[in-house]
Amino acid sequence: MSDGFAALCEAYQLYDEPGLVMAAGGEGLKALLTRLRHLERVEDPAAQRFARFKQCDDATAILIEITD
């Protein structure tokens, strides 16, 4: 994942790392991206609650499951 997507854990502390992987598997990456963008654009557009340099950063991720 890019640092923008990792902000869900690091900057915004909505998940820990295992929780983010579980949420990605359960809710899907699109839902997590929607939550991230809502936080950045609606909940804290002026970066008052969570300090950051710009409103939105690149946010990309892939989820791969390897099974037998």
C-alpha distances in whole Angstrom, upper triangle without the diagonal:
4,7,8,6,7,10,11,11,12,14,15,16,16,14,14,11,14,15,11,11,14,14,11,14,17,16,14,11,13,15,12,11,15,16,13,15,19,18,18,20,23,23,22,23,25,22,25,23,20,21,18,19,19,18,15,12,10,7,6,4,7,9,12,15,17,21,24
4,5,5,6,9,11,12,12,13,15,16,16,16,16,14,16,17,13,14,17,17,14,17,20,19,16,13,14,16,13,12,15,16,13,14,18,17,16,19,21,22,20,20,22,20,23,22,18,18,15,16,15,16,12,9,7,6,5,6,10,12,15,18,21,25,28
4,5,5,6,9,10,9,10,12,13,15,14,14,13,16,17,14,15,18,17,16,19,21,20,18,15,16,17,14,13,16,16,12,14,17,16,14,17,20,20,18,18,20,17,20,19,15,15,12,13,13,14,11,8,8,7,8,10,13,15,18,21,24,27,31
4,5,5,8,10,10,9,11,13,13,14,15,14,17,17,14,15,18,17,15,19,20,18,17,13,14,15,12,10,13,13,9,10,13,12,11,14,17,17,15,15,17,14,18,17,13,13,11,12,11,11,8,5,5,4,7,9,13,16,19,22,25,28,32
4,5,6,8,9,10,10,12,12,11,13,12,14,14,10,12,15,13,11,15,17,15,13,10,11,12,9,7,11,11,8,10,13,12,12,15,17,17,16,17,19,17,19,18,15,16,14,15,14,13,10,8,7,4,6,7,10,12,16,19,22,25,29
4,5,6,6,8,9,10,10,10,10,9,12,12,9,11,14,13,12,15,17,16,15,12,14,14,11,10,14,13,10,13,15,14,13,17,19,18,17,18,20,17,19,17,14,15,13,15,15,15,12,10,10,8,9,9,12,13,16,19,22,25,28
4,5,5,5,6,8,9,9,11,11,14,13,11,13,16,14,14,18,19,17,16,14,15,15,11,11,13,11,8,11,13,11,10,14,16,15,14,15,16,13,16,14,10,11,10,13,13,12,10,9,10,9,11,12,15,16,20,22,25,28,32
4,6,6,5,6,6,6,8,9,12,10,8,11,13,11,11,15,16,14,14,12,13,12,8,9,11,9,7,10,12,10,11,14,15,14,14,15,17,15,16,14,11,13,13,16,15,14,12,12,13,10,12,12,15,15,19,21,24,27,30
4,6,6,4,6,5,5,7,10,9,7,11,13,12,12,16,17,16,16,14,16,15,11,13,15,12,10,14,15,13,14,17,19,17,16,18,20,17,18,15,12,14,14,17,17,17,15,14,15,13,14,13,16,16,19,21,23,26,30
4,6,6,8,8,8,9,13,12,11,14,16,15,16,19,20,19,19,17,19,18,14,15,17,15,12,15,17,14,14,18,19,17,16,18,19,15,16,14,11,12,12,15,16,16,15,13,15,13,15,15,18,18,21,23,26,29,32
4,6,9,10,11,12,16,15,13,17,19,17,18,21,22,20,20,18,19,18,15,14,16,14,11,13,15,11,11,15,16,14,12,14,15,11,13,10,7,8,9,12,13,13,12,12,14,13,16,16,20,21,24,26,29,32,35
4,6,8,10,12,15,13,12,16,17,15,16,20,20,18,18,17,17,16,12,13,14,11,9,12,12,9,10,13,14,12,11,13,14,11,12,9,7,10,10,14,14,13,13,13,15,14,16,17,20,20,24,26,29,31,35
4,5,7,10,12,11,10,14,15,14,15,18,19,17,18,17,18,16,13,15,16,13,11,15,15,12,13,17,17,14,14,17,18,15,15,12,10,13,14,17,18,17,16,16,18,16,18,17,20,20,23,24,27,30,33
4,7,10,12,9,8,12,13,11,13,16,15,14,15,14,16,13,10,12,13,10,9,13,13,10,13,16,16,13,14,17,19,16,17,13,12,15,16,19,19,17,16,17,18,15,17,16,19,18,22,23,26,28,32
4,6,8,5,5,9,10,9,11,13,14,13,14,13,16,14,11,13,15,12,11,15,16,14,16,19,19,17,18,20,22,19,20,17,15,18,18,21,21,20,18,18,19,16,17,15,17,16,19,20,23,25,28
4,6,5,6,9,10,10,12,14,15,15,16,15,18,17,13,16,18,15,14,18,19,17,19,22,23,20,21,23,25,21,22,19,17,19,19,22,23,22,20,20,20,17,18,16,17,16,18,19,22,24,27
4,5,5,6,9,10,11,13,14,15,15,14,17,16,13,15,18,16,15,19,20,19,20,23,24,22,22,25,26,23,24,21,19,21,20,23,23,23,21,19,19,16,16,13,14,13,15,16,18,21,24
4,5,5,6,9,10,11,12,14,14,14,18,17,14,17,19,17,17,21,22,21,22,26,26,25,25,27,29,26,27,24,22,24,24,27,27,26,24,22,22,18,18,15,15,13,14,14,16,18,21
4,5,5,6,8,10,10,11,13,13,16,14,12,15,17,15,15,19,19,18,20,23,23,22,23,25,27,24,25,22,20,23,23,26,26,24,22,21,21,18,17,15,15,13,16,16,18,20,23
4,5,5,6,9,10,10,10,10,13,12,9,12,14,12,12,16,17,16,18,21,21,20,21,23,25,22,24,21,19,21,21,23,23,21,19,18,17,14,14,11,12,11,14,14,18,20,23
4,5,5,6,9,10,9,9,13,13,10,13,16,15,15,18,20,19,21,23,24,23,24,26,28,26,28,25,22,24,24,26,25,24,21,20,19,15,14,11,10,8,10,11,14,16,19
4,5,5,6,8,9,11,14,13,11,14,16,15,16,19,20,20,22,25,25,24,25,27,30,27,29,26,24,26,26,29,28,26,24,23,22,18,17,14,13,10,12,12,15,16,19
4,5,5,5,7,8,11,9,8,11,13,11,13,16,17,17,19,21,21,21,22,24,27,25,26,23,22,24,24,26,25,23,21,20,20,16,15,13,13,11,13,14,17,19,22
4,6,6,4,5,8,8,7,10,12,12,13,15,17,17,19,21,22,21,23,24,27,25,27,25,22,25,24,26,25,23,20,19,17,14,12,10,9,7,10,11,15,17,21
4,6,6,8,11,11,10,13,15,15,16,19,20,21,23,25,25,25,26,28,31,29,31,28,26,28,27,30,28,27,24,23,21,17,15,12,11,8,9,9,13,14,18
4,6,9,11,10,10,14,14,14,16,19,19,20,22,24,24,24,26,27,31,29,30,28,26,29,28,31,29,27,24,24,22,19,17,15,14,11,13,12,16,17,20
4,7,8,6,7,11,11,11,13,15,16,17,19,21,21,21,23,24,28,26,28,25,24,27,26,28,27,24,21,21,20,17,16,14,13,12,14,15,18,20,23
4,6,6,7,9,10,11,13,15,16,17,19,20,21,21,23,24,27,26,28,26,24,26,25,27,25,23,20,20,18,14,13,11,10,9,12,13,16,18,22
4,5,5,6,9,10,10,12,14,15,16,18,19,20,21,22,25,23,26,24,22,24,22,24,22,20,17,16,14,10,9,7,8,8,11,13,17,19,23
4,5,5,6,9,10,11,12,14,15,16,17,18,20,20,24,23,25,24,22,24,22,24,21,19,16,16,14,11,10,10,10,11,14,17,20,23,26
4,5,5,6,9,10,11,12,14,15,16,16,18,19,23,22,24,22,21,23,22,24,22,19,16,17,16,13,13,12,13,13,16,18,22,24,27
4,5,5,6,9,10,11,12,14,15,15,16,18,21,19,21,19,18,20,19,21,19,17,14,14,14,10,11,10,12,12,16,18,21,23,27
4,5,5,6,8,10,11,12,13,14,15,16,19,18,20,19,17,19,17,19,17,14,11,11,10,7,8,9,12,13,17,19,23,25,29
4,5,5,6,9,10,10,11,12,14,15,18,18,20,18,17,20,18,20,17,14,12,13,13,11,12,13,15,16,20,22,26,28,32
4,6,5,6,9,10,10,10,12,13,17,16,18,16,15,17,17,19,17,14,12,14,14,12,13,14,16,17,21,23,26,28,32
4,5,5,6,9,10,10,11,12,15,13,16,14,12,14,13,16,14,11,9,10,11,9,11,12,15,17,20,23,26,29,33
4,5,5,6,8,9,10,10,13,13,15,15,13,15,14,15,12,9,7,10,11,9,12,14,17,19,23,25,29,31,35
4,5,5,5,6,8,9,13,13,15,14,13,16,15,17,14,11,10,13,14,13,16,17,20,21,25,27,31,33,37
4,6,6,5,6,8,11,10,12,10,10,12,12,15,13,10,10,12,14,13,16,18,21,22,26,28,31,34,38
4,6,6,5,5,8,8,10,10,9,11,10,12,9,6,6,9,12,12,15,17,21,23,26,29,32,35,39
4,6,6,5,8,9,12,12,12,13,13,14,11,7,8,11,14,14,17,20,23,25,28,31,35,37,41
4,6,6,9,11,12,12,13,15,15,16,14,10,11,15,17,17,20,22,25,26,30,32,36,38,42
4,6,9,9,10,9,10,13,14,16,14,11,12,16,18,17,21,22,25,26,30,32,36,38,42
4,6,5,6,6,7,9,10,13,11,8,11,14,17,17,20,22,26,27,31,33,37,39,43
4,6,8,9,9,10,10,11,9,6,9,13,16,16,20,22,26,28,32,34,38,40,44
4,5,8,9,9,9,10,9,7,11,14,17,19,22,25,29,31,34,37,40,43,47
4,6,5,5,6,8,8,7,10,13,16,17,21,23,27,28,32,35,38,41,45
4,6,6,9,11,12,11,14,16,20,20,24,26,30,31,35,37,40,43,47
4,6,9,13,13,12,14,16,20,20,23,24,28,29,33,35,38,40,44
4,6,10,11,10,12,13,17,17,20,21,25,26,30,32,35,38,41
4,7,9,10,12,13,16,17,20,22,26,28,31,33,37,39,43
4,6,7,9,9,13,14,18,20,24,26,29,32,35,38,42
4,7,9,9,13,15,18,21,25,27,31,34,36,40,43
4,6,7,11,13,17,20,23,26,29,33,36,39,43
4,7,10,12,16,19,22,25,29,32,35,38,42
4,7,8,12,15,19,21,25,28,31,34,38
4,6,10,13,17,19,23,26,29,32,36
4,6,10,14,17,20,23,26,30,33
4,7,11,13,17,20,23,27,30
4,7,10,14,17,20,23,27
4,7,10,13,16,20,23
4,7,10,13,16,20
4,7,10,13,17
4,7,10,13
4,6,10
4,7
4
